[in-house]
């Protein structure tokens, strides 16, 4: 039987520690020039939100992790953090 | 006196509801072809993490929101969600 529960998920993808992040570095350098001081360690990553069908939250997390690892992140240089943010609102 | 507390922040930038998201749509169409079914409403956004100096958490949120609105998001088509994720770890 197909799973009938819908869940909403968030996948955050960031470059692994130690991997150079030119986009983050460029943002960091631009901020003092517009009066925003004291910002450091800027890292620029991606945030994906989606819905999926699963039997329970654990199954939703498992499927979401497969989506993250196979499609959303490049595991050579990126880490993906998968979070089930709640049941999907109907409609 | 310059603020001495350091905070870590997360800014999530997503296209506003109703704005077309071709990257999300492309990911969604690709998933059934590799055996990952039941995923819908894929939205592709950005996630920025950084540290900043502020006197307290409210001031950190205010400065983080300025960074988000002036540099990280295009307010015409994007929404930014700013979260203070904690005090920065020294080092």
Backbone of each chain as nested JSON, in Angstrom:
{
  "chains": [
    {"id": "A", "residues": [
      {"number": 1, "name": "UNK", "atoms": {"N": [0.843, -1.188, 0.0], "CA": [0.0, 0.0, 0.0], "C": [0.883, 1.244, 0.0]}},
      {"number": 2, "name": "UNK", "atoms": {"N": [0.53, 2.198, -0.804], "CA": [1.338, 3.419, -0.867], "C": [1.199, 4.211, 0.434]}},
      {"number": 3, "name": "UNK", "atoms": {"N": [2.275, 4.835, 0.892], "CA": [2.182, 5.652, 2.104], "C": [1.242, 6.837, 1.883]}},
      {"number": 4, "name": "UNK", "atoms": {"N": [0.479, 7.151, 2.908], "CA": [-0.521, 8.202, 2.745], "C": [-0.186, 9.472, 3.511]}},
      {"number": 5, "name": "UNK", "atoms": {"N": [0.779, 9.401, 4.432], "CA": [1.137, 10.619, 5.168], "C": [2.081, 11.476, 4.342]}},
      {"number": 6, "name": "UNK", "atoms": {"N": [1.888, 12.79, 4.426], "CA": [2.783, 13.732, 3.745], "C": [3.586, 14.489, 4.786]}},
      {"number": 7, "name": "UNK", "atoms": {"N": [4.868, 14.675, 4.496], "CA": [5.751, 15.412, 5.401], "C": [6.443, 16.535, 4.634]}},
      {"number": 8, "name": "UNK", "atoms": {"N": [6.8, 17.599, 5.373], "CA": [7.614, 18.663, 4.789], "C": [9.039, 18.516, 5.32]}},
      {"number": 9, "name": "UNK", "atoms": {"N": [10.001, 18.733, 4.428], "CA": [11.407, 18.563, 4.801], "C": [12.217, 19.778, 4.382]}},
      {"number": 10, "name": "UNK", "atoms": {"N": [13.31, 19.973, 5.107], "CA": [14.306, 20.989, 4.783], "C": [15.649, 20.292, 4.653]}},
      {"number": 11, "name": "UNK", "atoms": {"N": [16.343, 20.538, 3.562], "CA": [17.712, 20.03, 3.385], "C": [18.634, 21.235, 3.242]}},
      {"number": 12, "name": "UNK", "atoms": {"N": [19.576, 21.363, 4.167], "CA": [20.584, 22.42, 4.062], "C": [21.882, 21.798, 3.567]}},
      {"number": 13, "name": "UNK", "atoms": {"N": [22.432, 22.38, 2.528], "CA": [23.677, 21.883, 1.936], "C": [24.742, 22.959, 2.12]}},
      {"number": 14, "name": "UNK", "atoms": {"N": [25.826, 22.609, 2.775], "CA": [26.939, 23.545, 2.958], "C": [28.232, 22.887, 2.505]}},
      {"number": 15, "name": "UNK", "atoms": {"N": [29.15, 23.696, 2.012], "CA": [30.476, 23.181, 1.705], "C": [31.104, 22.622, 2.979]}},
      {"number": 16, "name": "UNK", "atoms": {"N": [31.832, 21.52, 2.834], "CA": [32.501, 20.926, 3.985], "C": [33.52, 21.9, 4.571]}},
      {"number": 17, "name": "UNK", "atoms": {"N": [33.772, 21.762, 5.871], "CA": [34.798, 22.58, 6.521], "C": [36.121, 22.382, 5.779]}},
      {"number": 18, "name": "UNK", "atoms": {"N": [36.792, 23.473, 5.517], "CA": [38.086, 23.386, 4.834], "C": [38.007, 23.58, 3.334]}},
      {"number": 19, "name": "UNK", "atoms": {"N": [36.785, 23.465, 2.777], "CA": [36.618, 23.704, 1.343], "C": [36.44, 25.21, 1.138]}},
      {"number": 20, "name": "UNK", "atoms": {"N": [37.226, 25.761, 0.239], "CA": [37.194, 27.199, -0.023], "C": [35.812, 27.645, -0.508]}},
      {"number": 21, "name": "UNK", "atoms": {"N": [35.339, 28.78, 0.014], "CA": [33.999, 29.28, -0.322], "C": [34.123, 30.71, -0.863]}},
      {"number": 22, "name": "UNK", "atoms": {"N": [34.398, 30.861, -2.142], "CA": [34.602, 32.204, -2.707], "C": [33.373, 33.103, -2.596]}},
      {"number": 23, "name": "UNK", "atoms": {"N": [32.171, 32.524, -2.704], "CA": [30.96, 33.35, -2.599], "C": [30.833, 33.935, -1.192]}},
      {"number": 24, "name": "UNK", "atoms": {"N": [31.039, 33.091, -0.18], "CA": [30.988, 33.579, 1.193], "C": [32.056, 34.625, 1.453]}},
      {"number": 25, "name": "UNK", "atoms": {"N": [33.256, 34.402, 0.937], "CA": [34.354, 35.348, 1.151], "C": [34.055, 36.689, 0.493]}},
      {"number": 26, "name": "UNK", "atoms": {"N": [33.443, 36.666, -0.676], "CA": [33.103, 37.905, -1.381], "C": [32.06, 38.705, -0.607]}},
      {"number": 27, "name": "UNK", "atoms": {"N": [31.036, 38.013, -0.091], "CA": [30.013, 38.681, 0.724], "C": [30.671, 39.323, 1.944]}},
      {"number": 28, "name": "UNK", "atoms": {"N": [31.539, 38.545, 2.606], "CA": [32.188, 39.047, 3.83], "C": [32.988, 40.321, 3.555]}},
      {"number": 29, "name": "UNK", "atoms": {"N": [33.7, 40.349, 2.454], "CA": [34.509, 41.531, 2.131], "C": [33.644, 42.736, 1.788]}},
      {"number": 30, "name": "UNK", "atoms": {"N": [32.434, 42.508, 1.262], "CA": [31.586, 43.627, 0.831], "C": [30.899, 44.325, 1.995]}},
      {"number": 31, "name": "UNK", "atoms": {"N": [30.703, 43.633, 3.116], "CA": [29.86, 44.178, 4.191], "C": [30.406, 45.445, 4.846]}},
      {"number": 32, "name": "UNK", "atoms": {"N": [31.711, 45.523, 5.201], "CA": [32.175, 46.776, 5.833], "C": [31.964, 47.991, 4.943]}},
      {"number": 33, "name": "UNK", "atoms": {"N": [32.031, 47.836, 3.66], "CA": [31.848, 48.954, 2.741], "C": [30.461, 49.562, 2.759]}},
      {"number": 34, "name": "UNK", "atoms": {"N": [29.471, 48.819, 3.268], "CA": [28.119, 49.377, 3.384], "C": [27.729, 49.541, 4.854]}},
      {"number": 35, "name": "UNK", "atoms": {"N": [28.737, 49.606, 5.727], "CA": [28.468, 49.944, 7.127], "C": [28.064, 48.786, 8.013]}},
      {"number": 36, "name": "UNK", "atoms": {"N": [28.206, 47.552, 7.541], "CA": [27.843, 46.388, 8.356], "C": [29.135, 45.725, 8.823]}},
      {"number": 37, "name": "UNK", "atoms": {"N": [29.509, 46.007, 10.068], "CA": [30.809, 45.568, 10.579], "C": [30.68, 44.35, 11.487]}},
      {"number": 38, "name": "UNK", "atoms": {"N": [31.805, 43.671, 11.648], "CA": [31.891, 42.6, 12.646], "C": [31.372, 41.262, 12.177]}},
      {"number": 39, "name": "UNK", "atoms": {"N": [31.106, 41.104, 10.878], "CA": [30.603, 39.83, 10.361], "C": [31.774, 39.01, 9.836]}},
      {"number": 40, "name": "UNK", "atoms": {"N": [31.822, 37.732, 10.199], "CA": [32.921, 36.875, 9.747], "C": [32.419, 35.458, 9.508]}},
      {"number": 41, "name": "UNK", "atoms": {"N": [33.308, 34.631, 8.987], "CA": [33.019, 33.213, 8.734], "C": [31.756, 33.014, 7.893]}},
      {"number": 42, "name": "UNK", "atoms": {"N": [31.547, 33.845, 6.88], "CA": [30.359, 33.703, 6.036], "C": [30.509, 32.456, 5.156]}},
      {"number": 43, "name": "UNK", "atoms": {"N": [29.494, 31.596, 5.193], "CA": [29.455, 30.408, 4.337], "C": [28.158, 30.456, 3.534]}},
      {"number": 44, "name": "UNK", "atoms": {"N": [28.274, 30.289, 2.233], "CA": [27.114, 30.351, 1.344], "C": [26.745, 28.943, 0.9]}},
      {"number": 45, "name": "UNK", "atoms": {"N": [25.559, 28.497, 1.28], "CA": [25.105, 27.161, 0.903], "C": [23.715, 27.205, 0.293]}},
      {"number": 46, "name": "UNK", "atoms": {"N": [23.081, 26.051, 0.275], "CA": [21.773, 25.937, -0.355], "C": [20.746, 25.402, 0.64]}},
      {"number": 47, "name": "UNK", "atoms": {"N": [19.493, 25.772, 0.442], "CA": [18.393, 25.301, 1.291], "C": [17.268, 24.824, 0.387]}},
      {"number": 48, "name": "UNK", "atoms": {"N": [16.959, 23.544, 0.471], "CA": [15.877, 22.969, -0.331], "C": [14.727, 22.599, 0.589]}},
      {"number": 49, "name": "UNK", "atoms": {"N": [13.514, 22.959, 0.183], "CA": [12.313, 22.526, 0.902], "C": [11.435, 21.721, -0.041]}},
      {"number": 50, "name": "UNK", "atoms": {"N": [10.858, 20.645, 0.467], "CA": [9.964, 19.834, -0.363], "C": [9.039, 19.012, 0.517]}},
      {"number": 51, "name": "UNK", "atoms": {"N": [8.071, 18.35, -0.129], "CA": [7.155, 17.446, 0.547], "C": [7.364, 16.04, -0.004]}},
      {"number": 52, "name": "UNK", "atoms": {"N": [7.054, 15.043, 0.821], "CA": [7.094, 13.658, 0.334], "C": [6.108, 12.802, 1.118]}},
      {"number": 53, "name": "UNK", "atoms": {"N": [5.826, 11.628, 0.552], "CA": [4.924, 10.673, 1.186], "C": [5.737, 9.599, 1.899]}},
      {"number": 54, "name": "UNK", "atoms": {"N": [5.347, 9.284, 3.13], "CA": [6.02, 8.227, 3.878], "C": [5.068, 7.709, 4.946]}},
      {"number": 55, "name": "UNK", "atoms": {"N": [5.41, 6.524, 5.503], "CA": [4.541, 5.928, 6.521], "C": [4.676, 6.622, 7.87]}},
      {"number": 56, "name": "UNK", "atoms": {"N": [5.866, 7.086, 8.176], "CA": [6.079, 7.792, 9.444], "C": [7.283, 8.722, 9.291]}},
      {"number": 57, "name": "UNK", "atoms": {"N": [7.595, 9.44, 10.379], "CA": [8.637, 10.445, 10.306], "C": [10.008, 9.831, 10.017]}},
      {"number": 58, "name": "UNK", "atoms": {"N": [10.273, 8.642, 10.585], "CA": [11.565, 7.999, 10.348], "C": [11.726, 7.637, 8.871]}},
      {"number": 59, "name": "UNK", "atoms": {"N": [10.643, 7.14, 8.255], "CA": [10.702, 6.801, 6.83], "C": [10.843, 8.06, 5.984]}},
      {"number": 60, "name": "UNK", "atoms": {"N": [10.222, 9.169, 6.424], "CA": [10.358, 10.436, 5.704], "C": [11.8, 10.923, 5.734]}},
      {"number": 61, "name": "UNK", "atoms": {"N": [12.434, 10.77, 6.9], "CA": [13.83, 11.202, 7.041], "C": [14.742, 10.353, 6.157]}},
      {"number": 62, "name": "UNK", "atoms": {"N": [14.445, 9.062, 6.091], "CA": [15.264, 8.161, 5.27], "C": [15.155, 8.524, 3.792]}},
      {"number": 63, "name": "UNK", "atoms": {"N": [13.935, 8.717, 3.299], "CA": [13.754, 9.078, 1.893], "C": [14.347, 10.464, 1.614]}},
      {"number": 64, "name": "UNK", "atoms": {"N": [14.139, 11.394, 2.54], "CA": [14.708, 12.731, 2.37], "C": [16.231, 12.696, 2.299]}},
      {"number": 65, "name": "UNK", "atoms": {"N": [16.84, 11.816, 3.08], "CA": [18.303, 11.685, 3.054], "C": [18.774, 11.122, 1.722]}},
      {"number": 66, "name": "UNK", "atoms": {"N": [17.99, 10.182, 1.157], "CA": [18.344, 9.671, -0.174], "C": [18.267, 10.763, -1.229]}},
      {"number": 67, "name": "UNK", "atoms": {"N": [17.207, 11.577, -1.157], "CA": [17.092, 12.693, -2.099], "C": [18.291, 13.633, -1.957]}},
      {"number": 68, "name": "UNK", "atoms": {"N": [18.648, 13.949, -0.706], "CA": [19.753, 14.875, -0.455], "C": [21.067, 14.323, -0.992]}},
      {"number": 69, "name": "UNK", "atoms": {"N": [21.335, 13.053, -0.711], "CA": [22.642, 12.5, -1.053], "C": [22.773, 12.197, -2.542]}},
      {"number": 70, "name": "UNK", "atoms": {"N": [21.662, 11.869, -3.19], "CA": [21.744, 11.487, -4.597], "C": [21.55, 12.651, -5.551]}},
      {"number": 71, "name": "UNK", "atoms": {"N": [20.852, 13.704, -5.109], "CA": [20.499, 14.772, -6.049], "C": [20.933, 16.163, -5.582]}},
      {"number": 72, "name": "UNK", "atoms": {"N": [20.783, 16.45, -4.289], "CA": [20.919, 17.836, -3.843], "C": [22.343, 18.223, -3.466]}},
      {"number": 73, "name": "UNK", "atoms": {"N": [23.125, 17.273, -2.968], "CA": [24.475, 17.593, -2.504], "C": [25.511, 16.816, -3.303]}},
      {"number": 74, "name": "UNK", "atoms": {"N": [26.687, 17.394, -3.414], "CA": [27.847, 16.693, -3.952], "C": [28.669, 16.217, -2.759]}},
      {"number": 75, "name": "UNK", "atoms": {"N": [28.598, 14.91, -2.425], "CA": [29.213, 14.449, -1.17], "C": [30.734, 14.605, -1.128]}},
      {"number": 76, "name": "UNK", "atoms": {"N": [31.359, 14.842, -2.257], "CA": [32.808, 15.042, -2.252], "C": [33.169, 16.352, -1.54]}},
      {"number": 77, "name": "UNK", "atoms": {"N": [32.362, 17.393, -1.755], "CA": [32.71, 18.706, -1.188], "C": [31.623, 19.289, -0.294]}},
      {"number": 78, "name": "UNK", "atoms": {"N": [30.459, 18.631, -0.191], "CA": [29.349, 19.229, 0.551], "C": [28.787, 18.269, 1.604]}},
      {"number": 79, "name": "UNK", "atoms": {"N": [28.266, 18.864, 2.679], "CA": [27.513, 18.128, 3.696], "C": [26.046, 18.521, 3.59]}},
      {"number": 80, "name": "UNK", "atoms": {"N": [25.159, 17.542, 3.755], "CA": [23.726, 17.819, 3.743], "C": [23.148, 17.525, 5.122]}},
      {"number": 81, "name": "UNK", "atoms": {"N": [22.305, 18.441, 5.615], "CA": [21.6, 18.248, 6.883], "C": [20.111, 18.176, 6.561]}},
      {"number": 82, "name": "UNK", "atoms": {"N": [19.5, 17.037, 6.89], "CA": [18.1, 16.794, 6.536], "C": [17.243, 16.908, 7.791]}},
      {"number": 83, "name": "UNK", "atoms": {"N": [16.165, 17.682, 7.721], "CA": [15.261, 17.864, 8.858], "C": [13.827, 17.674, 8.387]}},
      {"number": 84, "name": "UNK", "atoms": {"N": [13.066, 16.831, 9.092], "CA": [11.627, 16.757, 8.854], "C": [11.004, 17.894, 9.65]}},
      {"number": 85, "name": "UNK", "atoms": {"N": [10.43, 18.875, 8.945], "CA": [9.952, 20.074, 9.634], "C": [8.501, 19.946, 10.079]}},
      {"number": 86, "name": "UNK", "atoms": {"N": [7.786, 18.929, 9.597], "CA": [6.424, 18.74, 10.067], "C": [5.589, 17.973, 9.07]}},
      {"number": 87, "name": "UNK", "atoms": {"N": [4.326, 17.711, 9.436], "CA": [3.397, 17.127, 8.472], "C": [3.03, 18.188, 7.442]}},
      {"number": 88, "name": "UNK", "atoms": {"N": [2.782, 17.747, 6.223], "CA": [2.401, 18.697, 5.18], "C": [0.978, 19.168, 5.423]}},
      {"number": 89, "name": "UNK", "atoms": {"N": [0.739, 20.434, 5.192], "CA": [-0.608, 20.989, 5.288], "C": [-1.361, 20.617, 4.011]}},
      {"number": 90, "name": "UNK", "atoms": {"N": [-2.559, 20.1, 4.159], "CA": [-3.33, 19.676, 2.991], "C": [-3.61, 20.859, 2.069]}},
      {"number": 91, "name": "UNK", "atoms": {"N": [-3.712, 20.548, 0.776], "CA": [-4.084, 21.604, -0.163], "C": [-3.036, 21.846, -1.215]}}
    ]},
    {"id": "B", "residues": [
      {"number": 1, "name": "UNK", "atoms": {"N": [31.609, 51.627, 23.207], "CA": [32.396, 50.389, 23.328], "C": [31.894, 49.381, 22.294]}},
      {"number": 2, "name": "UNK", "atoms": {"N": [32.808, 48.728, 21.665], "CA": [32.421, 47.747, 20.649], "C": [31.786, 46.532, 21.322]}},
      {"number": 3, "name": "UNK", "atoms": {"N": [30.768, 45.948, 20.709], "CA": [30.164, 44.751, 21.297], "C": [31.179, 43.61, 21.336]}},
      {"number": 4, "name": "UNK", "atoms": {"N": [31.129, 42.848, 22.427], "CA": [32.137, 41.799, 22.596], "C": [31.559, 40.395, 22.436]}},
      {"number": 5, "name": "UNK", "atoms": {"N": [30.223, 40.265, 22.448], "CA": [29.654, 38.925, 22.283], "C": [29.596, 38.551, 20.811]}},
      {"number": 6, "name": "UNK", "atoms": {"N": [29.872, 37.284, 20.536], "CA": [29.785, 36.778, 19.163], "C": [28.609, 35.816, 19.071]}},
      {"number": 7, "name": "UNK", "atoms": {"N": [27.876, 35.914, 17.971], "CA": [26.728, 35.038, 17.746], "C": [26.859, 34.355, 16.383]}},
      {"number": 8, "name": "UNK", "atoms": {"N": [26.266, 33.177, 16.259], "CA": [26.184, 32.504, 14.962], "C": [24.759, 32.642, 14.436]}},
      {"number": 9, "name": "UNK", "atoms": {"N": [24.656, 32.896, 13.132], "CA": [23.337, 33.114, 12.53], "C": [23.16, 32.257, 11.288]}},
      {"number": 10, "name": "UNK", "atoms": {"N": [21.909, 31.966, 11.004], "CA": [21.518, 31.285, 9.776], "C": [20.501, 32.155, 9.053]}},
      {"number": 11, "name": "UNK", "atoms": {"N": [20.735, 32.407, 7.784], "CA": [19.755, 33.119, 6.955], "C": [19.329, 32.185, 5.824]}},
      {"number": 12, "name": "UNK", "atoms": {"N": [18.045, 31.873, 5.795], "CA": [17.512, 31.07, 4.695], "C": [16.782, 31.994, 3.726]}},
      {"number": 13, "name": "UNK", "atoms": {"N": [17.132, 31.914, 2.474], "CA": [16.523, 32.75, 1.431], "C": [15.765, 31.836, 0.481]}},
      {"number": 14, "name": "UNK", "atoms": {"N": [14.468, 32.085, 0.334], "CA": [13.647, 31.303, -0.592], "C": [12.899, 32.256, -1.516]}},
      {"number": 15, "name": "UNK", "atoms": {"N": [12.64, 31.809, -2.72], "CA": [11.783, 32.573, -3.613], "C": [10.412, 32.732, -2.971]}},
      {"number": 16, "name": "UNK", "atoms": {"N": [9.806, 33.904, -3.133], "CA": [8.467, 34.138, -2.603], "C": [7.469, 33.168, -3.218]}},
      {"number": 17, "name": "UNK", "atoms": {"N": [6.42, 32.866, -2.476], "CA": [5.335, 32.029, -2.996], "C": [4.812, 32.651, -4.287]}},
      {"number": 18, "name": "UNK", "atoms": {"N": [4.629, 31.829, -5.286], "CA": [4.109, 32.314, -6.558], "C": [5.177, 32.664, -7.567]}},
      {"number": 19, "name": "UNK", "atoms": {"N": [6.432, 32.814, -7.117], "CA": [7.523, 33.073, -8.055], "C": [7.995, 31.726, -8.609]}},
      {"number": 20, "name": "UNK", "atoms": {"N": [8.078, 31.635, -9.912], "CA": [8.47, 30.393, -10.576], "C": [9.88, 29.962, -10.154]}},
      {"number": 21, "name": "UNK", "atoms": {"N": [10.044, 28.654, -9.895], "CA": [11.326, 28.12, -9.431], "C": [11.786, 27.003, -10.366]}},
      {"number": 22, "name": "UNK", "atoms": {"N": [12.441, 27.351, -11.465], "CA": [12.83, 26.329, -12.447], "C": [13.798, 25.289, -11.886]}},
      {"number": 23, "name": "UNK", "atoms": {"N": [14.688, 25.707, -10.969], "CA": [15.636, 24.735, -10.406], "C": [14.897, 23.677, -9.584]}},
      {"number": 24, "name": "UNK", "atoms": {"N": [13.96, 24.135, -8.738], "CA": [13.17, 23.195, -7.959], "C": [12.342, 22.276, -8.852]}},
      {"number": 25, "name": "UNK", "atoms": {"N": [11.756, 22.839, -9.897], "CA": [10.927, 22.034, -10.808], "C": [11.764, 20.979, -11.53]}},
      {"number": 26, "name": "UNK", "atoms": {"N": [12.984, 21.338, -11.899], "CA": [13.861, 20.39, -12.587], "C": [14.248, 19.228, -11.671]}},
      {"number": 27, "name": "UNK", "atoms": {"N": [14.573, 19.551, -10.412], "CA": [14.901, 18.494, -9.438], "C": [13.701, 17.569, -9.271]}},
      {"number": 28, "name": "UNK", "atoms": {"N": [12.511, 18.159, -9.131], "CA": [11.304, 17.358, -8.901], "C": [11.057, 16.382, -10.053]}},
      {"number": 29, "name": "UNK", "atoms": {"N": [11.258, 16.859, -11.278], "CA": [11.029, 15.991, -12.435], "C": [12.064, 14.881, -12.532]}},
      {"number": 30, "name": "UNK", "atoms": {"N": [13.27, 15.106, -12.012], "CA": [14.341, 14.116, -12.14], "C": [14.192, 12.945, -11.169]}},
      {"number": 31, "name": "UNK", "atoms": {"N": [13.497, 13.161, -10.039], "CA": [13.502, 12.172, -8.969], "C": [12.846, 10.841, -9.333]}},
      {"number": 32, "name": "UNK", "atoms": {"N": [11.663, 10.824, -9.966], "CA": [11.065, 9.511, -10.29], "C": [11.968, 8.654, -11.176]}},
      {"number": 33, "name": "UNK", "atoms": {"N": [12.746, 9.289, -12.023], "CA": [13.634, 8.543, -12.919], "C": [14.734, 7.781, -12.21]}},
      {"number": 34, "name": "UNK", "atoms": {"N": [15.05, 8.162, -10.97], "CA": [16.051, 7.401, -10.205], "C": [15.405, 6.677, -9.026]}},
      {"number": 35, "name": "UNK", "atoms": {"N": [14.081, 6.462, -9.118], "CA": [13.421, 5.607, -8.131], "C": [12.99, 6.305, -6.859]}},
      {"number": 36, "name": "UNK", "atoms": {"N": [13.025, 7.642, -6.843], "CA": [12.603, 8.374, -5.641], "C": [11.25, 9.026, -5.924]}},
      {"number": 37, "name": "UNK", "atoms": {"N": [10.195, 8.349, -5.456], "CA": [8.834, 8.764, -5.801], "C": [8.167, 9.546, -4.68]}},
      {"number": 38, "name": "UNK", "atoms": {"N": [7.133, 10.297, -5.049], "CA": [6.263, 10.939, -4.067], "C": [6.772, 12.269, -3.554]}},
      {"number": 39, "name": "UNK", "atoms": {"N": [7.792, 12.826, -4.199], "CA": [8.33, 14.121, -3.767], "C": [7.686, 15.226, -4.593]}},
      {"number": 40, "name": "UNK", "atoms": {"N": [7.23, 16.283, -3.923], "CA": [6.599, 17.387, -4.636], "C": [6.932, 18.715, -3.97]}},
      {"number": 41, "name": "UNK", "atoms": {"N": [6.509, 19.802, -4.62], "CA": [6.697, 21.162, -4.096], "C": [8.154, 21.464, -3.761]}},
      {"number": 42, "name": "UNK", "atoms": {"N": [9.079, 21.031, -4.601], "CA": [10.494, 21.285, -4.347], "C": [10.788, 22.765, -4.591]}},
      {"number": 43, "name": "UNK", "atoms": {"N": [11.394, 23.409, -3.605], "CA": [11.814, 24.81, -3.727], "C": [13.306, 24.864, -3.436]}},
      {"number": 44, "name": "UNK", "atoms": {"N": [14.054, 25.497, -4.338], "CA": [15.503, 25.593, -4.198], "C": [15.876, 26.997, -3.761]}},
      {"number": 45, "name": "UNK", "atoms": {"N": [16.451, 27.125, -2.568], "CA": [16.86, 28.423, -2.055], "C": [18.299, 28.411, -1.579]}},
      {"number": 46, "name": "UNK", "atoms": {"N": [18.623, 29.383, -0.753], "CA": [19.991, 29.543, -0.275], "C": [20.035, 29.554, 1.241]}},
      {"number": 47, "name": "UNK", "atoms": {"N": [21.144, 29.099, 1.793], "CA": [21.343, 29.088, 3.241], "C": [22.713, 29.688, 3.533]}},
      {"number": 48, "name": "UNK", "atoms": {"N": [22.711, 30.805, 4.257], "CA": [23.961, 31.465, 4.628], "C": [24.17, 31.328, 6.126]}},
      {"number": 49, "name": "UNK", "atoms": {"N": [25.391, 30.976, 6.514], "CA": [25.749, 30.951, 7.938], "C": [26.899, 31.911, 8.158]}},
      {"number": 50, "name": "UNK", "atoms": {"N": [26.853, 32.649, 9.256], "CA": [27.953, 33.567, 9.565], "C": [27.953, 33.898, 11.053]}},
      {"number": 51, "name": "UNK", "atoms": {"N": [29.009, 34.592, 11.478], "CA": [29.13, 35.072, 12.857], "C": [29.138, 36.589, 12.844]}},
      {"number": 52, "name": "UNK", "atoms": {"N": [28.681, 37.19, 13.943], "CA": [28.788, 38.638, 14.079], "C": [28.884, 39.016, 15.546]}},
      {"number": 53, "name": "UNK", "atoms": {"N": [29.297, 40.258, 15.779], "CA": [29.425, 40.801, 17.133], "C": [28.205, 41.655, 17.452]}},
      {"number": 54, "name": "UNK", "atoms": {"N": [27.652, 41.462, 18.652], "CA": [26.51, 42.269, 19.084], "C": [26.456, 42.232, 20.6]}},
      {"number": 55, "name": "UNK", "atoms": {"N": [25.681, 43.171, 21.178], "CA": [25.582, 43.253, 22.632], "C": [24.697, 42.152, 23.206]}},
      {"number": 56, "name": "UNK", "atoms": {"N": [23.659, 41.773, 22.464], "CA": [22.779, 40.71, 22.934], "C": [22.098, 40.067, 21.72]}},
      {"number": 57, "name": "UNK", "atoms": {"N": [21.267, 39.062, 21.984], "CA": [20.674, 38.29, 20.895], "C": [19.754, 39.151, 20.029]}},
      {"number": 58, "name": "UNK", "atoms": {"N": [19.035, 40.09, 20.654], "CA": [18.126, 40.956, 19.881], "C": [18.93, 41.822, 18.909]}},
      {"number": 59, "name": "UNK", "atoms": {"N": [20.055, 42.354, 19.38], "CA": [20.896, 43.181, 18.508], "C": [21.517, 42.332, 17.399]}},
      {"number": 60, "name": "UNK", "atoms": {"N": [21.861, 41.086, 17.716], "CA": [22.406, 40.181, 16.702], "C": [21.374, 39.909, 15.608]}},
      {"number": 61, "name": "UNK", "atoms": {"N": [20.12, 39.704, 16.023], "CA": [19.045, 39.454, 15.056], "C": [18.826, 40.676, 14.168]}},
      {"number": 62, "name": "UNK", "atoms": {"N": [18.903, 41.87, 14.76], "CA": [18.705, 43.11, 14.002], "C": [19.808, 43.287, 12.948]}},
      {"number": 63, "name": "UNK", "atoms": {"N": [21.061, 43.104, 13.362], "CA": [22.169, 43.245, 12.408], "C": [22.106, 42.143, 11.346]}},
      {"number": 64, "name": "UNK", "atoms": {"N": [21.772, 40.929, 11.767], "CA": [21.648, 39.826, 10.809], "C": [20.56, 40.089, 9.779]}},
      {"number": 65, "name": "UNK", "atoms": {"N": [19.471, 40.716, 10.219], "CA": [18.383, 41.044, 9.299], "C": [18.823, 42.103, 8.295]}},
      {"number": 66, "name": "UNK", "atoms": {"N": [19.632, 43.071, 8.754], "CA": [20.17, 44.067, 7.814], "C": [21.061, 43.41, 6.768]}},
      {"number": 67, "name": "UNK", "atoms": {"N": [21.929, 42.491, 7.218], "CA": [22.787, 41.762, 6.275], "C": [21.931, 41.015, 5.259]}},
      {"number": 68, "name": "UNK", "atoms": {"N": [20.888, 40.342, 5.76], "CA": [20.031, 39.547, 4.884], "C": [19.333, 40.422, 3.854]}},
      {"number": 69, "name": "UNK", "atoms": {"N": [18.761, 41.532, 4.309], "CA": [17.939, 42.349, 3.415], "C": [18.769, 43.166, 2.436]}},
      {"number": 70, "name": "UNK", "atoms": {"N": [19.988, 43.55, 2.858], "CA": [20.789, 44.414, 1.997], "C": [21.714, 43.638, 1.077]}},
      {"number": 71, "name": "UNK", "atoms": {"N": [22.086, 42.417, 1.45], "CA": [23.112, 41.713, 0.67], "C": [22.685, 40.315, 0.218]}},
      {"number": 72, "name": "UNK", "atoms": {"N": [21.975, 39.583, 1.078], "CA": [21.78, 38.161, 0.797], "C": [20.531, 37.866, -0.018]}},
      {"number": 73, "name": "UNK", "atoms": {"N": [19.494, 38.682, 0.138], "CA": [18.231, 38.4, -0.543], "C": [17.866, 39.545, -1.481]}},
      {"number": 74, "name": "UNK", "atoms": {"N": [17.152, 39.226, -2.518], "CA": [16.535, 40.223, -3.391], "C": [15.079, 40.343, -2.96]}},
      {"number": 75, "name": "UNK", "atoms": {"N": [14.731, 41.421, -2.224], "CA": [13.395, 41.487, -1.623], "C": [12.25, 41.537, -2.633]}},
      {"number": 76, "name": "UNK", "atoms": {"N": [12.553, 41.812, -3.883], "CA": [11.497, 41.824, -4.894], "C": [10.949, 40.407, -5.121]}},
      {"number": 77, "name": "UNK", "atoms": {"N": [11.835, 39.422, -5.105], "CA": [11.391, 38.058, -5.42], "C": [11.69, 37.045, -4.322]}},
      {"number": 78, "name": "UNK", "atoms": {"N": [12.411, 37.452, -3.263], "CA": [12.825, 36.477, -2.252], "C": [12.429, 36.915, -0.844]}},
      {"number": 79, "name": "UNK", "atoms": {"N": [12.192, 35.917, 0.013], "CA": [11.991, 36.13, 1.451], "C": [13.207, 35.603, 2.198]}},
      {"number": 80, "name": "UNK", "atoms": {"N": [13.627, 36.328, 3.232], "CA": [14.744, 35.869, 4.067], "C": [14.233, 35.577, 5.472]}},
      {"number": 81, "name": "UNK", "atoms": {"N": [14.65, 34.439, 6.022], "CA": [14.334, 34.073, 7.399], "C": [15.644, 34.055, 8.182]}},
      {"number": 82, "name": "UNK", "atoms": {"N": [15.733, 34.91, 9.207], "CA": [16.973, 35.059, 9.965], "C": [16.809, 34.396, 11.326]}},
      {"number": 83, "name": "UNK", "atoms": {"N": [17.756, 33.542, 11.707], "CA": [17.727, 32.857, 12.989], "C": [19.069, 33.008, 13.678]}},
      {"number": 84, "name": "UNK", "atoms": {"N": [19.054, 33.425, 14.949], "CA": [20.276, 33.38, 15.753], "C": [20.378, 31.955, 16.282]}},
      {"number": 85, "name": "UNK", "atoms": {"N": [21.408, 31.218, 15.841], "CA": [21.484, 29.793, 16.181], "C": [22.242, 29.552, 17.474]}},
      {"number": 86, "name": "UNK", "atoms": {"N": [22.954, 30.574, 17.989], "CA": [23.628, 30.401, 19.266], "C": [24.803, 31.332, 19.405]}},
      {"number": 87, "name": "UNK", "atoms": {"N": [25.47, 31.264, 20.559], "CA": [26.702, 32.022, 20.724], "C": [27.8, 31.36, 19.899]}},
      {"number": 88, "name": "UNK", "atoms": {"N": [28.713, 32.18, 19.384], "CA": [29.811, 31.614, 18.604], "C": [30.778, 30.898, 19.532]}},
      {"number": 89, "name": "UNK", "atoms": {"N": [31.288, 29.777, 19.075], "CA": [32.306, 29.045, 19.825], "C": [33.65, 29.744, 19.598]}},
      {"number": 90, "name": "UNK", "atoms": {"N": [34.367, 30.004, 20.674], "CA": [35.653, 30.71, 20.551], "C": [36.628, 29.916, 19.686]}},
      {"number": 91, "name": "UNK", "atoms": {"N": [37.474, 30.656, 18.986], "CA": [38.533, 29.984, 18.206], "C": [38.405, 30.228, 16.736]}}
    ]}
  ]
}
